[in-house]
Amino acid sequence: MKVCVPTMGQSGMNDMISPHFGRAPTFTIVDTETNEIEVLPNTGEHMGGIMLAPEIIAEAGAHVMLCSGLGPRAIQMFEQFGIEVFVGASGTVKDAISAWKSGRLQEATDETACREHRH
């Protein structure tokens, strides 16, 4: 299963989680079955590109997104792509995956979406 985490750089499992999903410099994707790690640059519209971040992550084949928080529009897009989203992640990629596996992260819903992203 491929798990994606919005990250600050290129440090793989030890990289810090970006506090702002859409403006994360990178997305770190970890295959939990093979332990293969892929770091993608965020080429989404918030970073000057033309795609939306959920589209980039879907194209990479992710099944799950773990982040600190995100807006309701992004949650809806991930739902359309069949990608599960969990919020409340902090620390490193390794910390986020551990929290997710142990059930400590909350499934993203409209109620758990970031308040500042409501328009």
N, C-alpha and C positions, 0 to 999 in steps of 0.2 A: 504494500500500500504506500502510495506517495503522499507525504505530508509536507505542506508548504508553510513557511514562517517568514513574515516580512522582517528583513534584517538590515543592519547598518553597514555591512561590508562583505568581506570575502573569507571570513574565518570559520566557515562550516558549522560544526556542532557547537563551537565555542563562541560564535558570533552573538552579539546582543540583539534582542528583539527591537525593532523600530517602534517608537511610541505612536507613529502615525502611519497606518496601513498604506494609504494611497501615495504617500510621499516617501516611502521606504526606499533607500538607495538600491537595495537588492532584495531578491526573494530566494531563500534557501529551501531547496526541496530535498527531502530525505526519504529514500525508499526503506521503509521499516523492515522489509524482508531481506534485502541484499546489503543494507547499510551504505548503498551508493549515495553520494551527495552531489548535487548540482546547484550552482549559484548563478542565478539569472539577474542581469541588470534590469532595473525597473525602467522600461521604455514607455510607460503609460503616459496618458495625457497630462497628469500632474507634473511629469518630469520632462515635458516638451514633446512627447511622442503623440501618436494618433490613436493607439489602442487604450482600452480601459484595463486596469490592473487585473480584474477577474478574468478577462479574456486571455491575457498573457499566461496566467496561472492555469487556466483550463487547457490551453494549447500545450502546456508542459506536461499534462497528464496527471495533475494532482487530484487526489480524492478527498483530502481534508485540508482546511486552512486553520492555523492556530495563530491568534493575534491578541494584542492587548484590547483592541476595540476597533470598530468600523461603523460606517453609516448604514442606514436602512437600504439605500439604493444598492450598495455593494452586496449586502446580505441577499437581496432579491436576485441579483445577477448570479451569485454563487449558487443559489437554489435552482435557477434555470439551467445551470451547467451540471447540476447533480453533485456539487461539491459541498460537503458538510463543513460548517464554520463553528469554531469554538472561541470564546473570548475569555479574557482574564489572564492571558499568558504574560509572563514577565521573566526577566533574566536572560538566559541564553537559549539557543535553539534546543540544546540538550535538556534544559530545565522545562521548556514548553512541552516537549514530547513526553517527558516523565510525568508532568502534571496531567496531560491529556490521557495517557495510558492509565493513570491511577484515578481518573474520574474527577479531578479537581477543577477542570475548566467547565464553563457554562456554555451550553449550546446557544448560538447567536439567534436572536429573534428580533422582531421590531421593538419589543420592550427592552432588550439589552443593547440596542444600537446606541452609538454615541449621540448624546443630546445636541452637541454643537453642529451636527450634520443634518439636522431636520430643517426643511425649508417649507 
